[in-house]
Amino acid sequence: MTKPHAQVRRLAVGGAAAALSVATLAVTSPASADSASLNYTCERPLGSSNLTASFAAPATVPVGGSAAVTTTVVVPEDLAGLLASVGVATVEGSAVGKATVNGLPLDVPQVIPVTSVPAAGSMTVKASGKLAVPVTLPVGTELAVTAGDFTVDLDGKTADGQPSLLSPYAISCVQDPEQNNEVGTVTVVKAGSKSKVSAKGAKKKATITVKVKSTTTVAATGKVKVSLKGPKKVTKTAKIKNGVAKVTVKKLKKGKYKIATKYAGDKNVTGSNGKGSVKVK
């Protein structure tokens, strides 16, 4: 598999809350890249303004899963001061960003949490959401993400929790022309898996059930190897059906057995191991 990479650019956007929706294109993961700038023209109540949002794109996203969408926006002192001057003590709301993934249009919603507006100085605002990856995309697919227009619905509240002047604020941002709006590439990788073992013992036999579940919406398929170790050693293999592999082992000697299971994985899901025990009468 080609080593995934992400090349991102920083977004300079108009409107305090409007800048937050840029995060719809910023999927974070342990491996990420630095950002740099893209300009928008945003219309908001009482005029318009520009600011800068910083974000990162992930190296990978699991097939059938979703990646956390986050961004940090520093609202300049003059705009934060404007909000404070009309009695806004906190802001919160939602945003929807328009993006394209491999040329296909995509809407990515996100939540703007309650954020305090300082009496003076700049204001730091964070937002979060999720970017879903279709189950139909094969592992190894590289997703080319580009930024588009976005809208924001923002609620401003006074210190006593009442709606502030002109709240709610509807903000619409349109991307300025002739810019390189490529956010970067994200590679689809296998989802993880978990194996849970349960067992029931009877006279001279044991029934072992292994539930194998992926960490995303994609289903785990394939086979599970089940090994029993005790008065007698036995190894069997069972096929997963609807997320479950089951084996029945007969002619066992009386006693306690340790169970070890191994799922090797499939084209979309990585393998996992399980442990358990069973007492045979």
C-alpha positions in Angstrom: 0.0 0.0 0.0 1.3 3.4 -0.9 2.1 5.5 2.2 -0.7 8.0 2.7 0.0 11.7 2.9 -1.9 14.9 3.4 -1.1 18.3 2.0 -3.4 21.1 3.3 -3.7 24.8 3.0 -4.7 27.4 5.6 -8.1 29.0 5.2 -8.6 32.8 5.6 -12.3 33.2 5.8 -14.9 35.9 6.4 -17.1 36.0 9.5 -16.3 34.7 12.9 -18.6 31.7 12.9 -18.3 31.3 9.1 -14.7 30.3 9.4 -15.6 27.4 11.5 -17.2 25.5 8.7 -13.9 25.2 7.0 -13.3 22.5 9.5 -15.6 20.3 7.5 -12.6 19.7 5.3 -10.2 19.1 8.2 -10.3 15.5 9.4 -7.8 15.0 12.2 -5.8 11.9 13.0 -2.5 11.2 14.7 -0.7 11.8 11.4 -1.6 15.2 10.0 -0.1 18.1 8.0 0.2 21.8 8.7 -2.2 24.3 7.1 -1.8 27.4 4.9 -4.6 30.0 3.1 -7.8 30.1 1.1 -10.0 33.3 0.9 -13.8 33.6 1.2 -16.2 36.4 0.9 -18.8 36.1 3.7 -21.9 38.1 4.3 -23.0 38.4 7.9 -25.2 40.7 10.0 -23.7 44.2 10.3 -21.3 43.7 7.4 -18.5 41.3 6.6 -14.9 40.6 7.8 -12.0 38.3 7.3 -10.1 36.0 9.6 -7.8 32.9 9.6 -8.6 29.3 10.4 -6.0 26.6 11.1 -6.6 22.9 10.5 -5.1 19.6 9.5 -6.0 16.7 7.2 -5.5 13.0 8.2 -3.2 10.5 6.6 -5.8 7.7 6.7 -9.5 7.0 7.3 -10.9 3.4 7.9 -13.2 2.0 5.3 -16.9 2.4 6.3 -15.9 4.6 9.2 -15.8 8.3 9.9 -13.1 10.7 11.0 -13.4 13.5 13.6 -13.6 16.9 12.0 -12.0 19.7 14.1 -10.6 23.2 13.6 -9.3 26.0 15.7 -10.2 29.6 14.7 -8.6 32.7 16.1 -11.1 35.5 15.8 -9.2 38.9 15.6 -9.7 41.5 18.4 -11.7 43.9 16.3 -14.4 41.3 15.4 -14.5 39.8 18.9 -14.9 43.3 20.2 -17.8 44.0 17.8 -19.6 40.9 19.2 -19.0 42.0 22.8 -20.2 45.6 22.0 -23.6 44.3 21.1 -23.9 42.3 24.2 -22.8 38.9 23.0 -21.4 36.9 25.9 -21.3 33.4 24.2 -21.7 31.9 20.7 -22.8 28.5 19.6 -24.5 26.8 16.6 -23.8 24.7 13.5 -22.2 24.9 10.1 -22.4 23.0 6.8 -19.5 23.0 4.5 -19.5 22.2 0.7 -16.7 20.0 -0.4 -15.8 17.6 -3.1 -14.2 14.2 -2.6 -12.7 12.7 -5.8 -15.0 15.2 -7.7 -18.2 14.2 -6.0 -20.0 16.9 -4.0 -20.3 16.4 -0.2 -22.0 18.2 2.6 -20.3 18.0 6.0 -22.2 19.2 9.0 -20.5 20.2 12.3 -21.3 21.6 15.7 -20.0 24.9 17.2 -20.0 24.4 21.0 -20.7 27.2 23.5 -17.8 29.6 23.3 -17.3 32.6 25.5 -16.7 36.0 23.9 -13.9 37.9 25.7 -14.4 41.5 26.9 -11.2 42.4 25.1 -8.6 40.7 22.8 -8.9 37.9 20.3 -11.2 34.9 20.6 -10.4 31.2 20.0 -13.2 29.1 18.7 -13.3 25.3 18.0 -15.8 23.2 16.1 -16.3 19.5 15.5 -18.1 17.1 13.3 -17.6 13.9 11.3 -16.6 13.0 7.7 -18.1 9.6 6.8 -16.3 7.2 4.4 -18.6 5.1 2.1 -18.4 1.3 2.7 -18.2 0.8 -1.1 -14.8 2.5 -1.3 -12.0 -0.1 -1.5 -9.0 -0.1 0.8 -6.2 1.9 -0.8 -8.4 4.5 -2.4 -6.9 8.0 -2.2 -9.5 10.7 -1.6 -8.7 14.0 -3.1 -10.5 16.7 -1.0 -11.2 20.2 -2.1 -12.9 23.1 -0.3 -16.1 24.7 -1.4 -18.7 27.3 -0.1 -20.2 27.1 3.3 -23.0 28.4 5.5 -23.2 29.0 9.3 -26.2 29.3 11.7 -24.9 31.0 14.8 -26.7 31.8 18.1 -25.4 34.6 20.2 -26.5 34.9 23.9 -26.2 37.5 26.5 -24.6 37.0 29.9 -28.0 35.9 31.4 -28.5 33.4 28.6 -31.0 35.4 26.5 -30.7 35.7 22.7 -28.4 38.6 21.8 -29.0 41.4 19.2 -29.9 40.0 15.7 -29.5 36.4 16.9 -29.6 33.9 15.3 -27.0 34.9 12.7 -27.2 33.3 9.2 -23.8 33.6 7.5 -23.1 32.6 3.9 -19.5 32.3 2.6 -18.5 32.0 -1.1 -15.0 31.0 -2.1 -13.1 33.7 -3.9 -12.2 32.8 -7.5 -8.8 31.8 -8.9 -7.5 29.9 -5.8 -6.0 26.5 -5.4 -8.7 25.0 -3.2 -7.1 21.5 -2.8 -7.2 20.5 0.8 -5.2 17.3 0.4 -5.5 13.5 0.0 -6.6 10.9 2.5 -6.1 7.2 2.0 -8.7 4.6 2.9 -7.3 1.8 5.1 -8.7 -1.3 6.7 -11.1 -1.0 9.7 -10.1 -2.7 13.0 -11.9 -5.6 14.6 -12.8 -7.0 18.0 -13.4 -10.6 18.9 -15.6 -11.6 21.9 -15.6 -15.2 23.1 -18.3 -17.1 25.0 -18.5 -20.8 25.7 -20.9 -23.4 27.1 -19.7 -26.7 28.5 -21.6 -29.9 28.7 -20.9 -33.6 29.1 -17.8 -34.4 27.0 -18.4 -31.4 24.7 -18.1 -27.6 24.4 -19.7 -25.0 22.2 -17.7 -21.9 21.5 -19.2 -18.7 20.0 -17.0 -16.0 18.7 -18.5 -12.6 17.8 -16.3 -10.6 15.4 -17.2 -7.0 14.9 -15.4 -4.3 12.9 -14.7 -0.9 14.4 -16.8 0.7 11.6 -20.0 0.0 9.6 -18.3 -2.6 7.3 -19.0 -6.2 8.2 -16.2 -8.6 9.1 -16.1 -11.8 7.0 -13.8 -14.8 6.7 -12.9 -17.5 9.2 -12.0 -17.8 12.8 -9.5 -20.4 14.2 -10.5 -21.7 17.6 -8.0 -23.6 19.8 -8.8 -25.4 23.1 -6.0 -26.2 25.5 -6.6 -28.4 28.6 -6.9 -32.1 29.3 -7.0 -32.4 25.5 -5.8 -30.1 22.7 -8.2 -29.3 19.9 -8.1 -26.8 17.0 -11.1 -26.0 14.7 -12.0 -23.4 12.1 -15.4 -21.8 11.6 -16.8 -19.4 9.1 -18.2 -16.1 10.2 -21.9 -15.7 9.5 -23.7 -12.5 10.3 -20.7 -11.6 12.6 -20.6 -14.9 14.4 -18.4 -18.0 14.2 -19.5 -21.0 16.2 -17.9 -24.4 16.8 -18.9 -27.5 18.8 -16.2 -29.8 20.0 -17.1 -33.3 21.0 -15.4 -36.2 22.7 -13.6 -34.0 25.2 -12.1 -35.1 28.4 -13.5 -33.8 31.7 -11.8 -30.6 32.9 -11.2 -26.9 32.4 -10.1 -25.6 29.0 -8.5 -22.3 27.9 -9.8 -20.9 24.6 -7.8 -18.9 22.2 -9.3 -17.5 18.9 -7.7 -15.9 16.0 -9.4 -13.9 13.2 -7.1 -13.3 10.3 -9.2 -10.5 8.8 -10.4 -9.9 5.3 -10.0 -7.3 2.5 -11.6 -4.6 4.6 -11.0 -5.5 8.2 -7.9 -6.3 10.2 -7.6 -9.4 12.3 -8.1 -9.8 16.1 -7.7 -12.4 18.8 -10.0 -13.5 21.6 -9.7 -15.5 24.9 -12.0 -17.4 27.1 -12.5 -20.6 29.1 -14.9 -23.5 29.4 -15.5 -26.3 31.9 -16.4 -29.7 30.4 -18.3 -32.2 32.6 
